[in-house]
């Protein structure tokens, strides 16, 4: 799983969703990855250049021991360290989320698809600078072969069966997730 550019500067320009709703879903992704031993690649842009801050603390708190890979380029896939972090997992399925949908998620998704990876954008954990840019970016990657998922569907695919010994991993995430989701729904409703 890779999370790209969840930085204050990016959040400040997202209008397709709220920061709270994005964070709810990204935190769920992080918790699921940790509970199911899914490798996580965390990337930022412009921190070493002194232009941006690092990953939001609420996300870093959920990923103990996961180091940020900072880049100067827009497309994370074009960064050698990022690319190596993904390929060194040996996995060909990549769950991806990033701010903005239309750039930070879309560009590496298109490149990974072109190189034969199966890519799963987490549609409720991303946000664009407008509802249109978010929607059309998702349409673009879907047309290219990406398979959209949600944070909870990701967990359900990892767990697969409520009778499994590790089913409580998903239950724990859901028990934290749904009360917070309900609060957001009521506040927005």
Buried (B, 14 or more C-beta within 10 A) or exposed (E): BBBBBBBEBBBEEBEBBBBEBBBBBBBBBBBBBBBBEBBBBBBBBBBEEEEBEBBBEBBBEBBEEBEBBBBEEEBBBEBEEBBEBBEEBEBEEBBBBBBBBBBBBBBBBBBBBEEEBBBBBBBBBBBBBBEEBBBBBBEBBBEBBBEBBBBBBBBBBBBEEEEEEBEEBBEEBBEBBEEBBEEBEEEEE
